[in-house]
Amino acid sequence: MKLAMVDPSLFTGRYDDSLCSALGQAGHEVILLGRPKRATDAIEHAHYRYDPHFFGLSERVRGVAGEGRLFRAIKGTEYLAAARLGGLGALKTADVVHVQWLPLPMADRHMLVRLKGQKHRPALVHTVHNASAFHGDSGAQGRGYGALLREFDALIVHGAETRAALVAQGVAEDRIHIVSHPPMELALASEQDMKAVRQPRRPRILFFGTIRPYKGFDLLIDAALALWREGRDCELAVAGKPFMDIDALIGKVRGSGFCDRLLLDLGFLQEGRLDAHLRKADIIAFPYRDIDSSGAFLSALHYGKAMVATRVGMFAGMDEKAIALCPPDNSGALANIMRLLVKDAGERARLGREALALRAGLGQWNDAAAATLAVYETALERVQASL
C-alpha cells in the first residue's frame, strides 16, 4: 500500500516518525510530508521517506522575519496558495492520505477537494488528536475545523473521551476509530546536554514542552509560590518555548524573592536537552486545563518519575495509583499534591514504579500500525463503495 502521511508544520514530529517507521516496517511504501526540518526536529525517517513539501519559503525567511505576526502571515499565505494551486506531489499517487494535523482549515479544504476530485481518488484519513481544535486556543487556525472532518473517509482518535466529544459534535460514530497512542522515547541527552542542565539542589518539579494557555502554566506558578511561601524546599524547572506572554508570571516569582528556586530553559529545545531535564527531575507536572491525549506525558512515562496531572482528557481515566490527579483550574489542589510529593521521597519512588508499569501496558508502535492499517482498509472500502 502507498501511504502519504501529512503534517505540514510537524506539530507531532515524534509521533509521525514513530508511526511511519512502524508502517514502513510492516512492508508498506510510506512518505511523510512536512516542512523543512529544523535542528530541533528529531525525525530519523527509518523505513520511510521524508519530503519537505510544505512551507519552503516560510522556513527560508524565518530567521529574518522572526516568529511573530509577519511570519505567521507569510506562512498562511504560502500555505493557502499551495493548497489551492500547488503541486500535490506524492499525494497524487497515494492509496491513502493520512492527515495528522490541519493547520489552516480554510486552506486545507482546497487541498482535500482537489484530492477527492482526482481520477485516482485516495482514501482520506485524519487523526483527531484533540476534539477541540488546538485545545480551543486556535483563533483563525480553528475556524471551520469541525466542518472539515466530514471530508474524511475515516477519523482516528486516541481514546473514548475524544470519540464521545466528536459524536456530540455530530460526527457519525461509524467513521471514528480508536487507535491507542503508544509511549514515545526522546533522543538521548549528550554529555553537553547533561552539563547544560543544572544539577538539582532540592526536589525538582519539571514543566516541559510548549507553553500555551490551555496547559495551566499559571496554575503551576501559583502552586509553586504557595509552597515556597510556606517554606517548602523545592525548585521548579521550565523547559520549552512560550506561545503566550509569561513575563508577568515570571515577574511574580522574582517579586516574591524566589528566583533561586526557578530554572528557566526557554525556547525550542532539542530532544536531547529535554531528555536531560527529564532525567534530573523528581516530579513532572501536567496542570492542563484541556487535553485529549498528551505526547509529553507519553514521552515522560519511561523515566520512572512521579507525575501529577489534572483530571481532564486521557488523565481522567487513569489509575491514581500510577499518577497523582487533581481537579483542573485549581492551583490550591495542585499545591496540595505537590506538597505531599516534595516531602515524601518514598511516595515519589512508588509513583515512579507505577509509571513504568503503566508504560509497559500501553502497547507498542507495531500494534498502533496494525490498528491504523485496519482503519485504512475500512476507509478504502468506503471509497470503493462511493464510486
Secondary structure in CASP SS format (residue, H / E / C, confidence):
PFRMAT SS
TARGET T0000
AUTHOR 0000-0000-0000
METHOD secondary structure of the structure
MODEL  1
M C 1.00
K E 1.00
L E 1.00
A E 1.00
M E 1.00
V E 1.00
D C 1.00
P C 1.00
S C 1.00
L C 1.00
F C 1.00
T C 1.00
G H 1.00
R H 1.00
Y H 1.00
D H 1.00
D H 1.00
S H 1.00
L H 1.00
C H 1.00
S H 1.00
A H 1.00
L H 1.00
G H 1.00
Q H 1.00
A C 1.00
G C 1.00
H C 1.00
E E 1.00
V E 1.00
I E 1.00
L E 1.00
L E 1.00
G C 1.00
R C 1.00
P C 1.00
K C 1.00
R C 1.00
A C 1.00
T C 1.00
D C 1.00
A C 1.00
I C 1.00
E C 1.00
H C 1.00
A C 1.00
H C 1.00
Y C 1.00
R E 1.00
Y E 1.00
D E 1.00
P C 1.00
H C 1.00
F C 1.00
F C 1.00
G H 1.00
L H 1.00
S H 1.00
E H 1.00
R H 1.00
V H 1.00
R H 1.00
G H 1.00
V H 1.00
A H 1.00
G C 1.00
E C 1.00
G C 1.00
R H 1.00
L H 1.00
F H 1.00
R H 1.00
A H 1.00
I H 1.00
K H 1.00
G H 1.00
T H 1.00
E H 1.00
Y H 1.00
L H 1.00
A H 1.00
A H 1.00
A H 1.00
R H 1.00
L H 1.00
G C 1.00
G C 1.00
L C 1.00
G H 1.00
A H 1.00
L H 1.00
K H 1.00
T C 1.00
A C 1.00
D C 1.00
V E 1.00
V E 1.00
H E 1.00
V E 1.00
Q C 1.00
W C 1.00
L C 1.00
P C 1.00
L C 1.00
P H 1.00
M H 1.00
A H 1.00
D H 1.00
R H 1.00
H H 1.00
M H 1.00
L H 1.00
V H 1.00
R H 1.00
L H 1.00
K H 1.00
G C 1.00
Q C 1.00
K C 1.00
H C 1.00
R C 1.00
P C 1.00
A E 1.00
L E 1.00
V E 1.00
H E 1.00
T E 1.00
V C 1.00
H C 1.00
N C 1.00
A C 1.00
S C 1.00
A H 1.00
F H 1.00
H H 1.00
G H 1.00
D C 1.00
S C 1.00
G H 1.00
A H 1.00
Q H 1.00
G H 1.00
R C 1.00
G C 1.00
Y H 1.00
G H 1.00
A H 1.00
L H 1.00
L H 1.00
R H 1.00
E H 1.00
F C 1.00
D C 1.00
A E 1.00
L E 1.00
I E 1.00
V E 1.00
H C 1.00
G C 1.00
A H 1.00
E H 1.00
T H 1.00
R H 1.00
A H 1.00
A H 1.00
L H 1.00
V H 1.00
A H 1.00
Q C 1.00
G C 1.00
V C 1.00
A C 1.00
E H 1.00
D H 1.00
R H 1.00
I E 1.00
H E 1.00
I E 1.00
V C 1.00
S C 1.00
H C 1.00
P C 1.00
P C 1.00
M C 1.00
E C 1.00
L C 1.00
A C 1.00
L C 1.00
A C 1.00
S C 1.00
E H 1.00
Q H 1.00
D H 1.00
M H 1.00
K H 1.00
A H 1.00
V C 1.00
R C 1.00
Q C 1.00
P C 1.00
R C 1.00
R C 1.00
P C 1.00
R E 1.00
I E 1.00
L E 1.00
F E 1.00
F E 1.00
G C 1.00
T C 1.00
I E 1.00
R C 1.00
P H 1.00
Y H 1.00
K H 1.00
G C 1.00
F H 1.00
D H 1.00
L H 1.00
L H 1.00
I H 1.00
D H 1.00
A H 1.00
A H 1.00
L H 1.00
A H 1.00
L H 1.00
W H 1.00
R H 1.00
E C 1.00
G C 1.00
R C 1.00
D C 1.00
C C 1.00
E E 1.00
L E 1.00
A E 1.00
V E 1.00
A E 1.00
G E 1.00
K C 1.00
P E 1.00
F C 1.00
M C 1.00
D C 1.00
I C 1.00
D H 1.00
A H 1.00
L H 1.00
I H 1.00
G H 1.00
K H 1.00
V H 1.00
R H 1.00
G H 1.00
S C 1.00
G C 1.00
F C 1.00
C H 1.00
D H 1.00
R H 1.00
L E 1.00
L E 1.00
L E 1.00
D E 1.00
L E 1.00
G C 1.00
F C 1.00
L C 1.00
Q C 1.00
E H 1.00
G H 1.00
R H 1.00
L H 1.00
D H 1.00
A H 1.00
H H 1.00
L H 1.00
R H 1.00
K H 1.00
A C 1.00
D C 1.00
I E 1.00
I E 1.00
A E 1.00
F E 1.00
P C 1.00
Y C 1.00
R C 1.00
D C 1.00
I C 1.00
D C 1.00
S C 1.00
S C 1.00
G H 1.00
A H 1.00
F H 1.00
L H 1.00
S H 1.00
A H 1.00
L H 1.00
H H 1.00
Y H 1.00
G C 1.00
K C 1.00
A E 1.00
M E 1.00
V E 1.00
A E 1.00
T E 1.00
R C 1.00
V C 1.00
G H 1.00
M H 1.00
F H 1.00
A H 1.00
G C 1.00
M C 1.00
D C 1.00
E C 1.00
K C 1.00
A C 1.00
I C 1.00
A E 1.00
L E 1.00
C E 1.00
P C 1.00
P C 1.00
D C 1.00
N C 1.00
S H 1.00
G H 1.00
A H 1.00
L H 1.00
A H 1.00
N H 1.00
I H 1.00
M H 1.00
R H 1.00
L H 1.00
L H 1.00
V H 1.00
K H 1.00
D C 1.00
A H 1.00
G H 1.00
E H 1.00
R H 1.00
A H 1.00
R H 1.00
L H 1.00
G H 1.00
R H 1.00
E H 1.00
A H 1.00
L H 1.00
A H 1.00
L H 1.00
R H 1.00
A H 1.00
G C 1.00
L C 1.00
G C 1.00
Q C 1.00
W H 1.00
N H 1.00
D H 1.00
A H 1.00
A H 1.00
A H 1.00
A H 1.00
T H 1.00
L H 1.00
A H 1.00
V H 1.00
Y H 1.00
E H 1.00
T H 1.00
A H 1.00
L H 1.00
E H 1.00
R H 1.00
V H 1.00
Q H 1.00
A H 1.00
S H 1.00
L C 1.00
END
